[in-house]
Amino acid sequence: MGYQALYRRYRPARFDDFVGQEAVIRTLRSQIMSGRIAHAYLFCGTRGTGKTSTAKVFARAVNCLQPDRGEPCGACEVCRALSAESSLDILEIDAASNNGVDEIRDLREKVKYPPQTGRYRVYIIDEVHMLSAGAFNALLKTLEEPPSYVVFILATTEPQKLPATILSRCQRFDFGRIPSHQIIERLRVALEEGGIAAQDAALARIARAAEGGMRDAWSIMDMCIGFAQEDGEGLTEALVLRVLGAADKSVLFDFADQLISTDAAGALGTIDRMMRMGREVQVFVRDVSAHIRALMLAKVCGAEHAAQLLETTQEEAQAYIEQAQRVSDTRLLRMLDLFLESETDMKWAAQPRFALEAAALRACAPEETLQLEALMERVGELERKVREGVVAAAPAARRAKAAPEGAAAAPQQEATVMQETPKGAAPEAERIWQEAMRQLKQKPMIFGLAKGGRLASAENGCFTVVYPKGTGAMSVKMLSMQDKNDQIAQLLTAAAGYPCTFRAALEGSVAESDQSILAAQRAAQEQAQKSLDKVFDAFGRENVRVLDE
């Protein structure tokens, strides 16, 4: 038999083998011992947390002839058949590749057949959120009232995509991320069995990189062991960093020191050194973001609480606090925002390194520069609003000298009103569009298509955005698709507070230009009339002469 990956070799075969899911395992084991087996279960959680493995163990346990404290005995005829996968009483279905109505209809027909050897016929449907709407409807009735010998176990990483009618018919179990210390303990047991030496820091680095997924931890350690055997070294932290393409903590502390002390040249030098060493830009940005987050948490929560939140030692938490004391909370938050934004920008950048360097330079800017930059942004925004839609009303009343006593006529006052036809949409519509674009950043693909457009009009809640000819043709084509159009319309409706629709058009198209001109003319007339009314109220209609310039 060939080599077997660690995550397959150490896949849990009993409930006692699971780590980090104590509440779920205890409930399932109690149901098996009491015989209160439900007809449908929903296992949801992030990848690699044990959903499918738990479903398989649970399926063997409910069919076991001699269960031990809710555990499958592994020795009876049924357990041996199920472990060898030679029994048809457990059927595992991949919903990602069997997501149509026909597959579910076929399942409904097979449900009628009773189990061969065990007491239950268990259907495990993995990635159930991939089923189509028609497939969910076909499954609904069977899931609600299956035969007494059928148990459904649905597993998914995205439970929010399941219809409420499906959710209400299942017992839901949420699988949380596995704590790092439990991952480390499980890895250490496997290493001791294999006689492989490993540093505690190396195991801690693997556990953090796994992000709470036991399967990811096994896969990373598999790579590291192969690397260590080739080099003849043990499992060291430096080796793990090379495999992951990540940065050492000392590098992150030095880089943060350079940002805090506004040493832009030093920060760019560190980035260049990391890239020459073969580090991945995206991995380095994530490490920097995690380090800045650690500084923020340590400063706010203190050493003891931060050590628990960050799953690190008291000494390391104290080092975070000492570094965080040198920078203000506001600047820490801004630095974190900058690197998080750069991580998103890298997905669309031809040169991801440039986005990282730009974020580093902006993070090195001192507080005074940031305040000046914020002020300039506000001034620029005001200038744009005045240029694109605000009518300037500047009454210049000239008071005449007092007339001689007994004069018959009163002095007249004159006011000059300057009118400017607004270009594009009104300021309120522009604000709604910009708010929708900010929310759209959470959908990078659609945001990348939409950000190159200019709001032309927002007549009757229909937001028309125009794109330049040539380069914008693809954006108009993609954004005109129903799903993308509906998503942008929903964001516009949320930002405006009233129903809105979205329309993408090329610059200079007939429909766009007509609508834009009409909207601009109407907005100009309304704003001009309001300005005139104010001047008439102040000086009297008979004392005002309007000049069009």
C-alpha positions in Angstrom: 0.0 0.0 0.0 1.3 3.5 -0.9 1.8 6.4 1.4 -1.3 7.6 3.2 -1.7 11.3 4.1 -1.7 12.2 7.8 -5.2 13.6 7.8 -6.5 10.3 6.4 -4.3 8.1 8.7 -5.4 10.0 11.8 -9.1 10.5 10.8 -11.1 9.9 14.0 -12.7 6.4 14.2 -14.3 7.0 17.6 -15.9 9.9 19.4 -13.0 9.9 21.8 -10.6 10.8 19.0 -12.2 14.2 18.3 -10.8 17.4 19.7 -12.4 20.8 20.1 -16.0 19.7 19.6 -16.9 18.5 23.1 -20.4 19.8 23.2 -21.4 18.3 19.9 -19.9 14.9 20.7 -21.5 14.8 24.1 -24.9 15.5 22.7 -24.7 12.9 19.9 -23.3 10.3 22.3 -26.2 10.9 24.7 -28.7 10.5 21.9 -27.2 7.2 20.9 -27.2 5.9 24.5 -30.8 6.9 25.1 -32.0 5.8 21.6 -33.4 9.3 20.8 -32.1 9.3 17.2 -33.5 12.2 15.1 -34.4 11.8 11.5 -32.3 14.7 10.2 -29.1 16.5 11.4 -27.3 19.5 10.1 -23.5 19.8 10.8 -22.1 23.2 9.9 -18.8 24.9 10.5 -15.5 25.9 8.8 -13.4 23.5 6.8 -11.5 20.8 8.6 -13.3 20.9 11.9 -14.7 17.3 11.8 -18.2 17.5 10.3 -17.9 14.6 7.8 -15.8 12.5 10.2 -18.4 13.0 13.0 -21.2 12.0 10.6 -19.4 8.7 9.7 -18.7 7.8 13.3 -22.3 8.7 14.2 -23.6 6.5 11.3 -21.5 3.5 12.6 -22.6 4.1 16.2 -26.3 4.1 15.5 -25.9 0.8 13.6 -23.5 -0.9 16.0 -24.9 -4.1 17.6 -23.0 -3.6 20.9 -22.2 0.1 21.4 -20.0 1.1 24.3 -21.0 4.4 25.9 -22.4 5.5 22.6 -19.2 4.5 20.7 -19.1 1.9 17.9 -17.5 -1.2 19.2 -15.6 -1.9 15.9 -15.8 -5.6 16.5 -19.3 -6.6 15.6 -20.3 -7.8 12.1 -22.0 -4.4 11.3 -19.1 -2.3 12.4 -16.6 -4.4 10.4 -18.8 -4.1 7.3 -19.2 -0.4 7.7 -15.5 0.2 8.4 -14.6 -1.7 5.3 -17.2 0.3 3.3 -18.7 -2.9 2.0 -22.2 -2.1 3.4 -24.8 0.0 1.6 -26.3 1.2 4.9 -24.2 4.3 4.8 -24.3 6.4 1.6 -22.2 9.5 1.2 -23.3 12.0 -1.4 -21.3 14.9 -2.7 -23.9 17.7 -3.3 -21.3 19.7 -5.3 -21.3 17.2 -8.1 -24.8 15.8 -7.6 -26.8 19.0 -7.2 -29.6 18.5 -9.6 -33.3 17.5 -9.3 -32.7 14.1 -10.9 -30.1 13.0 -8.3 -32.5 13.9 -5.5 -35.4 12.1 -7.1 -33.2 9.0 -7.4 -32.4 9.4 -3.7 -36.1 9.5 -2.9 -36.6 6.2 -4.7 -33.7 4.5 -2.9 -35.0 5.7 0.5 -37.8 3.2 0.3 -35.4 0.3 0.6 -34.7 -0.8 4.3 -31.1 -1.3 5.7 -29.3 -4.5 4.9 -27.5 -5.3 8.2 -27.9 -2.4 10.6 -30.9 -0.7 12.1 -30.6 2.6 10.1 -29.9 3.6 6.6 -27.8 6.8 6.9 -27.5 9.4 4.1 -24.6 11.8 4.5 -25.0 14.8 2.1 -21.7 16.8 2.0 -21.6 20.4 0.9 -25.4 20.5 0.9 -25.6 24.2 0.2 -24.5 23.4 -3.4 -27.9 21.9 -4.2 -30.1 23.8 -6.6 -33.4 25.3 -5.6 -35.3 22.5 -7.4 -33.2 19.9 -5.6 -34.0 21.4 -2.2 -37.7 21.4 -3.1 -37.5 17.7 -4.1 -35.7 16.8 -0.9 -38.1 18.8 1.3 -40.9 16.2 1.8 -38.6 13.3 2.2 -36.5 15.2 4.8 -39.6 16.1 6.7 -41.2 12.6 6.9 -38.6 9.9 6.0 -39.1 6.2 6.8 -38.4 5.3 10.4 -35.2 3.6 9.5 -33.6 6.5 7.5 -31.4 9.2 9.0 -30.2 12.2 7.0 -26.9 14.0 8.0 -26.4 17.3 6.1 -22.9 18.9 6.2 -22.1 22.4 5.0 -19.6 25.3 5.5 -22.3 27.8 4.5 -25.5 27.2 6.4 -26.9 30.7 5.5 -27.4 29.4 1.9 -29.9 26.7 3.0 -33.6 27.5 2.8 -35.4 28.1 6.1 -37.7 25.1 5.3 -34.7 22.8 5.3 -33.1 24.3 8.4 -36.3 24.0 10.4 -36.5 20.2 9.8 -33.0 19.5 11.1 -31.2 19.4 14.4 -28.4 21.9 14.0 -24.9 21.4 15.4 -22.3 24.1 14.9 -18.6 22.9 14.8 -16.3 25.7 16.1 -12.7 26.3 15.2 -10.4 24.1 17.2 -8.2 25.9 19.8 -4.5 26.0 19.0 -3.4 24.2 22.1 -5.6 21.2 21.3 -4.2 21.1 17.8 -0.7 21.1 19.2 -1.5 18.3 21.6 -2.9 16.1 18.8 0.1 16.8 16.5 2.5 16.0 19.3 0.9 12.6 19.8 1.2 11.7 16.2 4.9 12.9 16.1 5.7 10.7 19.1 4.2 7.7 17.4 6.4 8.4 14.4 9.5 9.1 16.4 9.9 12.6 15.0 11.4 15.4 17.1 9.7 18.8 16.9 10.1 22.2 18.6 7.2 23.6 20.5 7.5 26.8 18.5 7.2 24.9 15.3 4.0 23.1 16.4 2.6 26.5 17.5 3.3 28.0 14.1 1.6 25.1 12.4 -1.5 25.4 14.7 -1.8 29.2 14.0 -1.5 28.7 10.2 -4.2 26.0 10.3 -6.7 28.7 11.6 -8.7 26.2 13.7 -8.9 23.4 11.2 -7.4 20.0 12.2 -7.2 18.8 8.6 -5.2 21.9 7.6 -2.9 21.3 10.5 -2.3 17.7 9.3 -1.6 18.8 5.7 0.9 21.5 6.8 2.7 19.1 9.1 2.8 16.5 6.2 4.7 19.0 4.1 7.0 20.0 6.9 7.9 16.4 7.7 8.7 15.8 4.1 10.9 18.9 4.0 12.6 17.9 7.3 13.4 14.4 6.1 15.0 15.7 2.9 17.2 18.2 4.9 17.9 15.7 7.7 16.7 18.3 10.2 14.1 18.1 12.9 10.8 20.0 12.8 12.0 23.5 13.7 10.3 26.8 13.5 12.6 28.1 10.8 11.7 25.1 8.7 8.0 25.6 9.1 8.4 29.3 8.2 10.2 28.3 5.0 7.5 25.8 4.1 4.7 28.4 4.8 6.6 31.3 3.2 5.8 33.3 6.4 7.9 35.8 8.3 9.6 35.3 11.7 8.2 37.1 14.7 11.4 39.1 15.0 10.9 40.4 11.4 7.3 41.4 12.2 8.4 43.3 15.4 11.2 45.0 13.4 8.8 45.9 10.6 6.2 47.3 13.1 9.0 49.4 14.7 9.9 50.9 11.4 6.2 51.8 10.7 5.8 53.3 14.2 9.0 55.4 13.9 8.0 56.5 10.4 11.1 54.9 8.9 9.8 54.5 5.4 13.2 53.5 3.9 13.6 50.8 6.5 10.1 49.4 5.9 10.7 49.3 2.1 14.0 47.6 2.8 12.4 44.9 4.9 9.8 44.3 2.2 12.5 43.9 -0.4 14.5 41.5 1.8 11.4 39.3 2.4 10.6 39.2 -1.3 14.2 38.2 -2.1 13.9 35.4 0.4 11.0 34.0 -1.6 8.2 35.0 0.8 4.7 35.4 -0.6 3.3 39.0 -0.6 -0.2 37.9 0.5 1.2 35.8 3.3 3.4 38.6 4.5 0.5 41.1 4.5 -1.7 38.7 6.5 1.2 38.3 9.0 1.6 42.1 9.3 -2.2 42.5 9.8 -2.2 39.8 12.4 0.7 41.5 14.2 -0.9 44.9 14.2 -4.2 43.3 15.5 -2.1 41.7 18.3 -0.7 45.1 19.2 -4.1 46.6 19.4 -5.6 43.7 21.5 -2.6 43.7 23.9 -2.8 47.5 24.4 -6.6 47.4 25.1 -6.9 44.1 27.1 -3.6 43.9 29.0 -1.0 41.1 29.1 -3.0 38.3 30.8 -6.2 38.7 28.8 -4.3 39.3 25.5 -2.3 36.1 26.1 -5.5 34.2 26.2 -7.1 35.9 23.2 -3.9 35.6 21.0 -3.1 32.1 22.3 0.4 33.0 23.2 2.7 33.3 26.2 2.7 36.0 28.9 6.2 37.1 27.8 5.1 37.5 24.2 2.0 39.4 25.2 4.1 41.7 27.2 6.4 42.3 24.2 3.3 43.3 22.2 2.2 45.7 25.0 5.6 47.4 25.1 5.6 48.0 21.3 2.0 49.1 21.3 2.7 51.8 24.0 4.7 53.7 21.4 1.8 54.4 19.1 -1.7 55.9 19.5 -4.9 53.8 19.2 -6.0 55.9 16.2 -2.8 55.2 14.3 -2.9 51.5 15.1 -6.4 51.3 13.7 -5.4 53.2 10.6 -2.4 51.0 10.0 -4.7 47.9 10.3 -7.2 49.3 7.9 -4.4 50.1 5.4 -3.0 46.6 5.3 -6.4 45.0 5.2 -7.3 47.1 2.2 -4.0 46.3 0.5 -4.8 42.6 1.0 -8.0 43.1 -1.0 -6.3 45.3 -3.6 -3.7 42.6 -4.2 -6.4 40.3 -5.7 -6.7 42.7 -8.6 -3.3 44.2 -8.9 -0.8 43.1 -11.6 2.0 43.7 -9.1 0.8 42.8 -5.6 4.1 44.1 -4.1 3.3 47.6 -5.2 0.1 47.5 -3.1 2.1 46.4 -0.1 4.7 49.1 -0.5 2.0 51.8 -0.9 0.3 50.6 2.3 3.7 50.7 4.1 4.4 54.2 3.0 1.0 55.5 4.0 1.4 53.7 7.4 4.7 55.5 7.9 3.1 58.9 7.5 3.2 60.9 10.8 0.0 62.1 12.6 0.3 65.7 11.3 0.5 64.4 7.7 -2.6 62.3 8.2 -4.5 65.2 9.7 -3.6 67.4 6.7 -4.4 64.6 4.3 -7.9 64.2 5.9 -8.4 67.9 5.7 -7.4 68.0 2.0 -9.8 65.1 1.3 -12.7 67.0 2.9 -11.8 70.2 0.9 -11.6 68.2 -2.3 -15.0 66.6 -1.6 -16.6 70.0 -1.0 -15.1 71.4 -4.3 -16.4 68.4 -6.2 -19.9 68.9 -4.8 -19.9 72.6 -5.7 -18.6 71.7 -9.2 -21.0 68.9 -9.9 -24.3 70.0 -8.5 -24.4 72.8 -6.0 -25.8 76.2 -7.3 -23.9 79.2 -5.9 -26.3 81.9 -4.7 -24.4 85.1 -3.9 -26.7 88.0 -3.3 -24.8 91.2 -3.4 -27.2 93.8 -2.1 -26.1 97.3 -2.6 -27.7 99.7 -0.2 -28.3 103.2 -1.5 -27.5 106.2 0.5 -30.4 107.5 2.6 -32.7 109.7 0.5 -33.2 113.3 1.4 -36.1 113.9 3.7 -39.4 114.0 1.9 -38.2 112.0 -1.1 -41.0 110.1 -2.8 -39.2 107.0 -3.9 -37.4 104.4 -1.7 -33.9 103.2 -2.6 -33.9 99.9 -4.5 -31.6 97.0 -3.7 -30.1 94.8 -6.4 -29.0 91.2 -6.1 -27.1 89.2 -8.6 -27.7 85.4 -8.7 -25.1 83.3 -10.4 -26.5 80.1 -11.9 -24.5 77.1 -12.8 -26.0 74.1 -14.5 -25.1 70.9 -12.5 -23.1 68.3 -14.2 -23.9 64.6 -13.5 -26.1 63.6 -10.6 -27.2 65.6 -7.5 -25.0 65.5 -4.4 -27.5 63.3 -2.4 -27.5 60.7 -5.2 -23.7 60.8 -5.4 -23.5 60.2 -1.6 -25.8 57.2 -2.0 -23.7 55.8 -4.8 -20.4 56.2 -2.9 -22.0 54.5 0.2 -23.1 51.6 -2.0 -19.6 51.4 -3.5 -18.1 51.2 0.0 -20.3 48.3 0.9 -19.6 46.7 -2.5 -15.9 46.3 -1.5 -17.0 43.2 0.4 -17.7 41.7 -3.1 -14.3 42.2 -4.8 -15.2 40.9 -8.2 -18.2 43.1 -8.7 -16.4 46.1 -7.1 -13.6 45.7 -9.6 -16.1 46.0 -12.4 -18.1 48.8 -11.0 -15.5 51.2 -9.6 -14.5 52.6 -13.0 -17.9 54.1 -13.6 -19.3 57.7 -13.1 -22.8 58.3 -11.8 -24.7 60.2 -14.5 -28.2 60.4 -13.0 -30.5 59.0 -10.4 -33.9 59.9 -11.8 -36.8 58.2 -10.0 -34.5 55.9 -8.1 -32.8 54.6 -11.3 -29.1 55.0 -10.8 -27.4 55.2 -14.2 -23.6 54.8 -14.1 -21.6 55.3 -17.3 -18.3 53.7 -18.3 -15.7 54.9 -20.8 -16.0 53.4 -24.3 -13.6 50.6 -25.1 -12.3 49.8 -21.6 -15.7 49.9 -20.0 -17.5 47.7 -22.5 -16.8 44.5 -20.5 -17.9 46.2 -17.2 -21.2 47.2 -18.8 -21.7 43.7 -20.2 -21.0 41.9 -16.8 -22.9 44.4 -14.7 -25.9 44.1 -16.8 -26.2 40.4 -15.8 -29.2 39.9 -13.5 -27.4 38.6 -10.4 -24.8 41.4 -10.4 -27.3 44.1 -11.2 -29.6 42.9 -8.4 -26.8 42.9 -5.8 -25.8 46.5 -6.6 -29.5 47.6 -6.6 -29.9 46.1 -3.1 -26.9 48.0 -1.8 -28.3 51.2 -3.4 -31.7 50.6 -1.8 -30.0 50.1 1.6 -28.0 53.3 1.3 -30.9 55.4 0.0 -33.7 54.0 2.2 -36.1 53.7 -0.7 -36.3 51.2 -3.7 -33.6 51.8 -6.2 -32.5 50.2 -9.5 -29.1 50.1 -11.2 -28.2 50.5 -14.9 -24.8 50.4 -16.5 -24.2 52.2 -19.8 -21.4 53.3 -22.1 -20.3 56.9 -22.2 -22.2 58.8 -24.8 -24.9 56.2 -25.4 -28.3 57.7 -26.4 -30.2 56.5 -23.4 -27.5 57.6 -21.0 -27.1 61.0 -22.5 -30.8 61.7 -22.7 -31.4 60.7 -19.1 -28.4 62.5 -17.9 -29.3 65.8 -19.7 -32.9 65.7 -18.4 -31.8 65.0 -14.9 -29.2 67.7 -15.0 -31.7 70.3 -16.4 -34.4 69.4 -13.9 -31.9 69.6 -10.9 -30.6 72.9 -12.2 -34.0 74.4 -12.5 -35.1 73.2 -9.0 -32.0 74.5 -7.3 -32.0 77.8 -9.2 -35.7 78.4 -8.2 -34.9 77.6 -4.5 -32.0 80.1 -4.6 -34.2 82.8 -6.2 -36.9 82.3 -3.7 -34.4 82.9 -0.9 -33.2 86.1 -2.5 -36.8 87.3 -3.2 -37.7 86.7 0.5 -34.7 88.7 1.7 -34.9 91.7 -0.6 -38.4 91.6 -2.1 -39.3 90.4 -5.6 -39.6 94.0 -7.0 -36.0 94.9 -5.8 -34.2 92.0 -7.5 -32.8 91.8 -11.0 -31.6 88.4 -12.2 -28.6 88.2 -14.5 -27.9 85.0 -16.5 -24.1 84.5 -17.0 
